[in-house]
């Protein structure tokens, strides 16, 4: 079911965390991976780590909100590997702040990466997939806060809900080309960033019905399911992976 042999996958924001776990899982299942991160050293380190475990992976560092870079990244993947079959818009930024303190600059920074970058990655990848004539899969990285209000995240939550609507909207354009487009909405997840907070595990274990926050592998497994050839009749959907948290909606206070 998760055989990605002869598939080229491009994933943004994949130097660490969920993005790296998805890249690693795709490579483990036979995909050739183009790994992007804004941090050049981190991108190369992550790609080398995947190669050391037997995967095929190349780093493509750069700004995933920059349209010219996105287009070049897709072209680079084609030049090196011959095709783009899977594109995962994982790059994103979380900035906390209420409606009264959010500045225009902070607003624009979040929107540029979370929405603009994801939209134009989908555009560039789908144009290439259309040219190839073999279909493909596009995946957006949403969040549970696109479904459930969370203190301090008005702009971030707006962008994540927007990505889920974008996945539905693009079904109209992509389905005739055999391209699926979906979203994964992770809940609380253990990453390098969240593990810096000593209260994170006890808080989210207490308020998550399954009794723990997600691991990056929990999210990667869901991502692979949605981009797998076996899931080609699933499109326009958002898969929430949160241990049941959105069913009860207990705030982390």
N, C-alpha and C positions, 0 to 999 in steps of 0.2 A: 504493500500500500504506500509506503514511504520510500519508493525507489526513485531517486532523482538523477540517475545516470544519464549523461548527455544533456543535462539541464544547466544553464548558466543563471545564477541568482545574483542580483545586485541588492545590497542592503546598506542603508545609511545609518549613521550614528551607532556603529557596531564595534567600537573599540573595547567597550566593557559592558557589563550588565545584560539586560534582556537582548539587545542587539547582537552582542557577541555570542550569547548562548544559541540564538537562532542561526547565526552564521556557522557556528561549530556543528550544530545538529544537521544542517543542510549538507555541509561538507562530509560529515560522517556517513550520510546516506547517499553519497555519490555525486552531489552537485559540485560544479565549479563555482566558486564564490568570488565576487568582487566586493571587497569590504571597505566601506567608507567611514571616516571619522574626521571631525574638524581638527583634532590633535594629530599631527603627522606622525610623531613618535609612537603614539598609542596605536594608530592604525597599522603601522608596520609591525609593531610588537604582536598585535592580535593576529595578523595574517601569518606571521612566522610561527606562532603558537599552533595554529591550525595545520600548517604544513608539517610541523614536527610530529603531529599525530596521524600523518598519512593523508590529509586532505589537500585539495587544490584550492589555493586562495591567493589573491593578489590584493594589495592595499591600494586605495585610491583616496588619499586625504584631500579634504577641501570642505568648503562651506555648502552644506546641503540646502541652504535657502537661496543660493545664487543660481539663477536660471541658466546662465551661460556655463557655469560649472556642471550643473546637472546634465545638460545636453552633452558636454564633453565627456562626462563620466559614462554615459550610455554608449557613446561612440567608442570610447576606450575599451569597454567591455566587449563590444562587437569586434574590434580590431584584434584583441588578444585571444578571445575565446570563440568568436564566430557568430554569437547570437546573444540575445537577452530573453530568457523565458520566464523569469520570476523577478519582480521588483517589490521590495519591501521598504516602505517609507517609515523607518523606525526613529529617525532623528527627531528630537523634540526637546523643549525646554520647559521646566516648571518654575514659575516665579510666584511666590506668595505675596499677597497684599490685597486689601479690601478695595471696594469701589471708590472710596473717598481718597485713597492715597496712591492709586495707580496713575503713573505718569504716561503721557503719550509715547515717550521713548520705550518704556517697559512694555506697553501694549503692543507697539509695532514689532519689537524684538520677538515676542512670543508668537504673534500672528505670522511673521515672516517665515519662521522655521516650521512651526507646527502646521500651518495651513498652506502658505505659499510654496514652501519646499515640497510638501506632500503632493499638492496639486500638479506642480510642474514635473515632478518625477513621474507621476502617473501619465502625464501627457507625453513626455519624451519616451518612456518605456513602451507605451501603447503604440506610438508611431512606429517604433522599431518592430514590435510584434506584428503590427499590421503588414509591414513590409515583408516580414518573414513568412506570413501566411500560415502559421502553425498554432495560433492561439497563444495563451500564456496566463499568468496569474499575477495580480497586483494586490498588495496587502497594505492597509493603513494601520498604524498603531494608535488606537484610541485609549480610553481609560474609563474606569467606573464612574469618574466624576463627569463624564458625558451623560450619565444616567441618573446620578444621585448628587444632590448639592453637598458641597464640602466647604467648610470655612476657609476663607482666604484664597480661593482659586477662581475668581469670576472670569478672568480672561482665559486661563488654561482650560477650564471646563467648557467654555464656549467653543474653543478651537477643537476640542475632542468630540463634542457633539456634532460640530460641523463636519468632521471627517467621516462620521458614520452616515450623515446625510449625503455626503459626496459619494460614498460607496454605493448607495442606492441610486443616485442620479446617474452615475457612470454606467450602470447596467444598460441603459438605453443605447449608449454609443458603443460599448465594448462587446455586448453579447453577440451581435452579428459577426464579430471577428473571432469568436471563440475565446475571448479573454474574460476571466472571472475577476471580480473585484470585491473584496471583503475587508472587514476590520476585526482586530482583536482588541478587547477592552480589559487590560489587566487591572486587578485590584492591588492591594498592598503586596509588594514583592520585595524579597530580600536581594538587594544589590549592594555594590560597594558604597553607594551613597547612603542608602537607608540603614546599613549596618553601622554607620558612624553614630547613629542615635541609639543610646543604650535603652531608651524606653520603647523603641519601635516593636521589637518582638513581643514583649509582654503586653503592650497595648493592643496590637492587632491580633494576637492570639486570643485575647479576652473577648474582643468584639466580632471576631470572624466565626460564623457557625461551625466551620470545619476545624476550628481550634488552632489555626496557624496561618501566617501569611504565606503567599505563594513563593515558590522558588523560581529562579529564572528558567529552569527546565520545564516547569509547569506551563509557562507562557510559550516557550519554544515548541513544546509538543502541540499546542493549539495552533500555532502559526504554521507548522509543517502540515497539519491536517488540512488547513484551508488552502494551501498552495499546492498540495499534492495532486497529481493527475487523477487519482481516484476520487477527488472531490470536485470534479469539473462541472457538476450540476448544482453546486452551491455558489450563489453569487448575490451580491447586494445585502449581505448579512453581517451582523456584528455579534461576535462570540465573547461573552463576558466570562472571565476567568478570575473569580474573586472569592472562592470558598463559601459563597452564599451571602457575602456582605451586603450586596444591594437588595437582598430580600428582606433584611432587617433594618439596615441603614443607621446603625448606631454610630454616632460621631466619635472620632478619636480624641476624647477629652479626658 
